[in-house]
Amino acid sequence: MTKIRWILNRLRRTLMVHVASYAVMGLIVAALASLATNYLPWALPFEISTDAIDSLLTIIATSMLTITTFSLGALTSAYSSATSNGTARATGLLTEDEIVQSSLATFVGSFLFSIVGLIALKVSFYGPQGRALLFIVTLVVIAMIVVALLRLINQLTKLGRVADTISRIENTAKEAMENRLQYPFLGGKSLPDVAHQARRGLPVRASTVGYVQFITIKLLADICEQESLQIDVLVLPGSFVYEDSLLAHIHSQGDVLPEGIEHLVHNAFEFGPNRSFDQDPRFGLIALTEVALRALSPAVNDPGTAIDVIGRQTRLLSYWGEAWAEAEKKEPEYPNVSVLPLIYEDMYEDAFNLIARDGAAQIDVMSRLLKSLTALTRIGPMASRRAAQHQLDLAYERSLEALSTEAEKGRLKSIYKRAIEDAAA
């Protein structure tokens, strides 16, 4: 994905773009109706009075403001609920909901259409054919408003609920994983940690403090091809960098590197104050974990949600473990650019470590966690199984110290014993 495509993709998911596009369409339709007299010169079998259209457009204009205000209030409440009961990282996913955005865009576009139509009617801008066409378009707009309102009401009944928030995060994390599996090293080739430590080159350092949100590997590949270079990318999307943090190493076949090459390489990295889901599969796992931690807090005390999250984390990591082993064998699209791989240990820690810490004293949560990790020790490549085994051992040790009754400890030991037997089988 190029940087321009990434920017356009982010703009497409913003509410402002949807509202602006519908508003412009409303203005254009209202204006084009005035041309009906020139292009429809024949007499129509019926004539629409100005008062009839005026009444309909007035109703639309006044009601759309009320409906939009109501919708914004309901959405604000849903976003607040998602933040307090789930995680603040999920709010961005809710604001990108297509049904919500298209509904609000329909309301605003209809409002502007009605305003322009009323103004044009007052100055006698429409002839008989224009009024007839405006009337037909107005009926279509009313139908669009009814459909949009029904869809929005149905969506508001789910928006902000914990179950809906968790599902959105899981789907987004799965999509990020699928994108990474399609380009396992963002289009480049693998840079093992040993190779990174062994070879050095011209360093490219960050000039700001923030998260790496996007890396344009194609731009780096073009630089390598033009200047006969090789570039090692030392950070991944989601990494937090400081001023002077290493971003990449540049390697040249000659002794002298082109002037200003560091600046060109630096431009391939996009930074921001927050992490982005787009190129960062780990961020989805972290967001799911945050929902589980909120559920395990004494103020909420909802172990069922934590158990639900554990199941979703298990589903994501089982998919990743089985698919990544094949994906990393793909031929690189840009062999002159080397990128660090995602580490199983990091992903398993993102998914389970903090849940095991906060849920250590709850046998129902730990029982599900140990069973899930036991299953993950039996599937996927060996590196994935070792990461799952490490989290299994760590969770068992924590819970064994935190549980208060011998009966619960005995139950935990029984689960862990079966896990060890399955691993040895």
N, C-alpha and C positions, 0 to 999 in steps of 0.2 A: 504494500500500500504506500503510495506517495504521500508527501506531506500535504499537498493541495487536496487530495482525495480525503485525507484524514480530517482536514479542517472543514471541508464541505460536509462530510459525514456528521461531524459534531454540530454544524450549523443546522443541518436538516432535522436534528433531534431537539432543537430549541423551540420553545413556544412562540417566540417572536416571529420566526420564519413562517410558521403555519398561519398565524394570525395575519401577517402582512400579505401573504399570498392570497388568502381568501378575501381580504379587504380590497386588494387591487382588482380581483375578479369581480367583486360586487360593484365597484366603481365603473369598470369597463362595460359590464352588462347594462347598467343603468344608462350609461352614455350611448351605447350602441342602439338602444331602443329608439333613439331619436332619428336614426337613419332608416327606420322602417318605412317612412313615407316615400322615400326615394326608391327603395328596392322592392316595396310591396305596393305598387301604385293602384292595384285593383281594389274595389270596394269589398269590405268584409261582410259576411251575412249578419253580423251583430255589431253593435257599437257599445263601447264601454265608456261610461261617463267619467268625468274627472273626479267627481265626488266619491264614486265607488272605489277607485284606486287610492284616492287620498285617504279614505278611512282605513283601508287595509295597511297602507304604508305607515300611517300614524300608529296603528296598533303594534306593528312590528318594531317601529323605532322606540316606542315607550317600553314595551315588554322586554326587548333585548337588553336594555340597561339593567333592568331588575334581575333578569335571569343570569346575566354575566356576574353581577355583584353577588348573587346567591351562590353561584358556582365557585367563585374565588374564595368565598368564606368557607364553603365545604371543603375545598381543596386544601386550604391553609390548615384546617382542623385535621385532615387526613395526614398531611405532611408532619404535623406536630405529633400525631399519634405514632407514626412510623419511627420518628426520632426517639420518642420517650419509651416505646415498647420494643423497638428493634435496635436500629443503629442509625446514626446520622449519615453513614455512608450510603444508605439505601434511598435517601431523599432524592438524590439525583436521578435514580431509576424511576421514581414515581413522577417526577416532573417531566420525564421523557415519554410518558405514556401516550400512545398515539390516539387512543379514543378521547382522552381528555383534551389533548391539543387540537384535534380536528373539531371537537364539539365547541370549544371556546372560539376557534377560528370561524366556525359557522355563525356563531352568535354575533361576533364583531363584524364579519363580512356582511351579514344580513342587516345589521344596524346601519352601516355606511351605505349599503344599497338603498335602503329606505330613505335615508336622509337626502341622498342625491336625487332619487326619484321625486321626493316631495318638492325639492327646490325647482327641479325642471318642470314639474306640473304647475307650480305657482307662476312661472314666467311663460307658460304656454309653449314649452319646448317640444311637446309631442303633438303630432297630428292624430287622426283617428286610428291609422294603422299602428302608430307608435304606442298609443294608449292600449290597444288590444294586445300588442306584444308585451308591453310592460305588465299588463294584468296576468298574462299566462306565466311570465317569469316570476311574478309575485306569488302565484299559486305554487310554483315549483319551490321557491324559497321557503314558503310556509311548510311544505312537506319535508324539506331538508331540516328545518328547525325542529319539527316534531321528532324525526328520526334521531337527530343529534341529541335532543333532550332525553329521549328514552334510553339511548346508549349511555349517556352520561350518568343518569340516575342509577342504572344497573352497575356501572363501574364504581360509583361512589359507595355502593353498599359493600364493596370489597376493598377499596383503596385504603391503605393505612393499617389494615388488619395484619396481625403477625404472620398468619399463614400465607397471605398474599405477598407480604414483604419477603419472606423466606423463599417463596417460589421464584420471585423476580430475581433475587440474588443468585439462586442456583442456576436459573436459565442463563443469566448473564455470564456467570463463571463458566458454564458449559460452552457457551459461544466463544468466550475468550480462549478456552482450551482447544476448541476445534480450529480456530484461526491459527493458534500456535502450532498445532499438529500439521496444518497445511504448510506452514513455513517454520519448521522446528527451531531454526536458528535465525529467525527473521529473514530468511532468504540467503544467509551466509553459510559458512561451514562452522563446525564445532571448534571451540577453543578450550581444550582441557585446562584445568587449573595448573597442571604441571608445566604445560607449554607456556602458559602465561607467565609463570614465575621464572622460566628459564630464559626467555628472550625479552630484550628491552628495545625500545625505539624512541622516537621523538614523542614526548608526552603531550597530550592534549588535555587541558584542565578546565574544569567548570569555572564560570565567571559569576555564578549566582548560587543562592541557597534555595533548595526546593527539591521536588520530585522529578525524576525523569518520566515524562508522560508518553513520549513517542520518539522513535529513532528511525530516520529515513535511511534505510540500508541501501536503497537504490542510489541515493546521492553519494554515499560513501563509495559504492561500486563504480560510479562514473568517475569519481576523483582518482580511484586506483587505476582505472583503465587509461585515463588521459595522462597520468603522471608516472605510470609504471610503478605503482606502490602496492603495499599490503597494509591493511589496517586491522588491528585487534581492538574490538569493542570490549571494554572492561566493566561496563555497567549494563543493567537491563532496565526496561521500563518498570517503574515501581521503586527503583533505588533512590534513596535520599542522598543528595550530594551537597557539599559545602563549597564555598569558594576555594579553589585550588585542588579540589578532588580530581583524581585521575578519571578521565572519560575513555581515553583510547591511547594506543601506541601506534605510531606511523613508522613503517619500515620501508626503506628504499634500497634498490639494487646499487645505487651510486652512493657517493659520499656526501653530496649536497642535495638538500631537499628544496623544492620550490618555495619561494618567499610567500608568506601569508597562508601556507597550507594548513596551519593549525586553525586559523579562523574559518576556513572553508569546512573543515571537518567538524568544528564546533557547531556550525549552523545546521548540521544534520540532527542535532539533539534538541528536543523541545522540552522545556521545563515549565513547571507550574506549582502552585501552592498545595495542590491536592493530587492524590493518586488517581489514575484513570483505569477503567476496566479494559480498555481497548486492546492493549498489547501485554496485559499483566494478569495472567491466570491466577497468580497467588492472591491478588487483591480480593477476588470473589471468596476464596477460602477464609481470608481474614474477616471479611464482612459477615460471613455466616457465623464464625466463631464469636464475633462481638454480639450477635443476637443471642447466642447461647449463654454468654457471660451475663448479659442483662437479665435473661430468664432465671439464672442461678443466683442472682443477687438477693439478699434478704428482703429488699423492698418489693420485689416481684414474686419470687419463690414459685417459679413455674418450671419444674423439672421436665414436664412433658415436651415443652418447646426445645429444651436442650437435647432430649432424646431424639426429637425430630431432626434437629440440626446434625446430630451424629450420623443418622441414617443418610442424610443428603451428602455430607462430607464423604462418607464411605462410598456412595454411588459415584461421586465425581472422581475420587482417587482410584477406584477400581477401573473406571473408564480410562483415566489417564495412564495408569500403569500398563494396561494391555495395549493401548494405542501408541504410546511414546516409543516403545521398543522398536516398532516398525517405522515410525515417522523419522527417527534420527538416522535411519539408513538411507534416506533420500539424498539424491545428488544435489549439491548446493546450486542455487541459481546464480549466486555471486561468490565464486570461490576465492576472490581476493580479500574478502571481508570475513573475519573470524569473530564469532560471538560466543560468549559464555553460555553453557547449557543451564537449564533449570535443574536444581538439585532436589532429589526425592526427600532428603532429610529436612530441607527447608519447608517443603510443601506439607509434609506430615506434621511438622512442628506448628505451622500456621493453623492447621486444621484441628489438632487434638491436644496440644500441650497445655494451653490455658484452660480448656474445658476440664482436663484431668486435674488441674490445680484447684479450680473453684468448685468442682463437683466431687472432690475426693471423699467427702463425708456422706455422700448420698449413694446408697447401695444401688438404687434403681438406675441412676445415671451411669455409675461405674460398671454395672453389669452389662449394660448395652455397649458402653465404650470398649470394654475388654472383648466382648464377643465380636464387635465390628473389627477391631484391630486383629483379632485372631483370624478372621476371614481374609483380611488384607495380607496376612503373612503367608497365605497359601496361593495367591494369584499374582500375576505380573512377573516382571524380571527380578533377578536376585537383589538388585539394589533397592527396589521398591519393597521387597519382603524384609530386608534388613532394617529399613527405615520404620516399617510398621512394627517390627519386633522391638526396636528400641523404644518406641512410644508405648508399646504394650508393657514392657518391663518398668518403665518410668511411672506409668499410670498405676500399676499394681503396687509399687513401693509407696507411692503417695497415699493411695487409698488405704493400704494396710495400716499406716500410721494414723490416719484420720478417723477411721470407723470406730465407733464407741462400744459395740457389743461383739462378743465372741461369735455369736451366730452369724452376724453379717460378715465377719472376717472369714469364718469357715466357708461361707458361700462364695466369697471372692477367691479364696484359695482353690476351691473346686474348679471355678471357671479358668483360673490361670493354669492349673495343673492340666486340664484338658487341652489348653492352648499349647503348652509345652509338648504334650504327647502328640498333638497333631503336627507340630513343627518337626518333630523327630521322625514321624512316620514317612 
